[in-house]
Amino acid sequence: MNNPLLQDFVTAPFSKIKNEHFLPAFQTLIRDTKREIESLAENPEPPSFQNTVEALERSGDKLNVVSSIFFNLNGAETNDELQKIAQEVSPLLTNFKNDLLLNEALFKRVKVVYNNRETLSLNAEEAMVLEKQYKAFSRNGANLSDTDKEILRKIDADLSGLKLTFGENVLAETNAYFLHITDDDQLAGLPEGEIEAAAQAAEDKGLTGWVFTLDYPSYLPFMKYAENRELRKELSLAFGARAFQQNKWNNEENVLRIVNLRYKRAKLLGYPSHAHYVLEERMAETPEKVNAFLNELLVKAKPAAEEEFRELEEFARELDGIAALQKWDAAYYAEKLRQKRFSLDDEKLKPYFELEKVIQGVFTVAEKLYGLSFEKTTEIDVYHKDVSTYRVTDSEGTLVAVFYTDFHPRPGKRNGAWMTSYRPQQIKDGINERPHISIVCNFTKPTAQKPSLLTFNEVTTLFHEFGHALHGMLANTTYSSLSGTNVYWDFVELPSQILENWCYEKETLELFANHYRTGEVIPMEYVEKIKSSATFHEGMQTLRQLSFGLLDMNWHGGDPSDITDVKSFELEAFGNTQLYPDTPSTCMSTAFSHIFQGGYSAGYYSYKWAEVLDADAFEYFKDNGIFSKTVADKFREYILSRGGTQDPMELYIKFRGKKPDPNALLKRAGLIKSA
């Protein structure tokens, strides 16, 4: 078989790749990389940085690229066959990783270099890659007995399969449900654009009327605008019950197995809990520091959240006689109150946020800050017709990155938004190999009548993911393992979250916020209302984020072996942050993909942690002008280009001149008064 994945290529040859190519490609590349590593481990020459650490760092490049292609497709354009292949491939990769990290001869060579590091005159990046490599072995069982190594292998293989199954179940449950409406009276309150999209969704299913799904662009507007409380309740309960129903997609057992296996793995490696294991490689360092951080914010946010909730309850009671506010009322009455207070709603704003214009806007921001240009091209292969590609160049016309965008929901695509890469940046054989970066979102599709129009929240989502993309694009390190977003997870959200701040600035909005029909620039009164409404219900939003972080730490910060009921455990974890009455048929944990499928286990707190960094960093921009080249150059030099080559706090201090001030976040959120 002529397998395109085994040929030389620069950009991924999506149109040539068939599902049946993946398994043989993985088998071949794993075999070839194993040979490469065995040769390295058996090298008769004395271990040196070059023949051991650097050689290991450079091994398996092709395998890494093919892995990126496969798992990115499995997230953005999956199908039953691809999911089945993933269940075969994941154990192969897990076993390969374990073969590598449990290779005694190889570890001995790395250890010799590590023990002699003070005599080697390594630069900062070389010292960091050596440190990371040594820790990769020691933190993944290299010092274990042979018996314990086999136990670790089994745990890792089981976890690999369980995480895949967890995600597949959430996707299946999301796709299985839809709300079919045939009576137009039940559409009351919904904006015209949402009704058009629902009609298109019904037509796509061969139905008359309107269809609403659990995909965010369909679900969130329905919960925010639909006047029919019973239908909001139905949709809310369906969303909350994903993978918590008594069917083949139930994730309760998967949750318990994942947390118990993670705990056993941590104990095997000598850590008190999975959180202790994870946080050793984070800015926060320990579960105690994370819990102290979350609880300190909780003390500040909870009184504000409770006051906001009481106000919302009173508002709903006065408006519609609602005796007790429920979860399915939250977005609806919050939006009503926001409109009343600020005379501003998403439907007034959306005509100014045409997707294509917002894309050009974020490109212009990148050009103003970092001198980047984005040229759309059809010459780069894509995996779906919705995907666009760009060549990113600097002010001298030199290629900086290849950039993919994928913006609309479809059945084979998981919910949410994320940034990823197909090829990392590295300097190899004197050549600076530039990265191939992608952002994936789920924004409303254009209809026959209208282009894709974004809510303001979706605008900030696009800027957020583009901030991650800039972190990847502007990477400039020697080694790919330290490149771009390969940084501590509680640092990785800084480049993404800081870019959201530009969305609230008049100078930025005037670049792209033009009415899609008239071309009129967004009125200043709307800009002022966007800014003044930025802290609306910030107490409740903060409490919500803290509840997720605390739930994560509860799952991973101790011994979970006595937990028998996922829902009861979750309720207890939410106890100090809960505002709305519980709904027994729903459960967050069974669909909490960030921590049970993605990489945020014992790390969900990092969104709030990074908010402290981004609020403090943006204050620096504000003090010097939001398009200050001086500040942007420093941010690029110390935050965006350096990746994981140095301790993140050291890099932050080099950029800012001081440690971050937590009060910057609290001031921005309106939780404490500005001086």
Secondary structure, 3 states (H helix, E strand, C coil): CCCHHHCCCCCCCHHHCCHHHHHHHHHHHHHHHHHHHHHHHCCCCCCCHHHHHHHHHHCCHHHHHHHHHHHHHHHHCCCHHHHHHHHHHHHHHHHHHHHHHCCHHHHHHHHHHHHCHHHCCCCHHHHHHHHHHHHHHHCCCCCCCHHHHHHHHHHHHHHHHHHHHHHHHHHHHHHHCEEEECCHHHHCCCCHHHHHHHHHHHHHCCCCCEEEECCHHHHHHHHHHCCCHHHHHHHHHHHHCCCCCCCCCCCHHHHHHHHHHHHHHHHHCCCCCHHHHHHCCCCCCCHHHHHHHHHHHHHHHHHHHHHHHHHHHHHHHHHHCCCCCCHHHHHHHHHHHHHHHHCCCHHHHHHHCEHHHHHHHHHHHHHHHHCCEEEEECCCCCCCCCCEEEEEECCCCCEEEEEEEECCCCCCCCCCCEEEEEECCEEECCEEECCEEEEECCCCCCCCCCCCECCHHHHHHHHHHHHHHHHHHCCCCCCHHHCCCCCCCCCCCHHHHHHHHHHHCHHHHHHHCECCCCCCECCHHHHHHHHHCCCCCHHHHHHHHHHHHHHHHHHHCCCCCCCCCHHHHHHHHHCCCCCCCCCCCCCCHHHCHHHHCCCCCCCCCHHHHHHHHHHHHHHHHHHHCCCCHHHHHHHHHHHHCCCCCCCHHHHHHHHHCCCCCCHHHHHHCCCCCCC
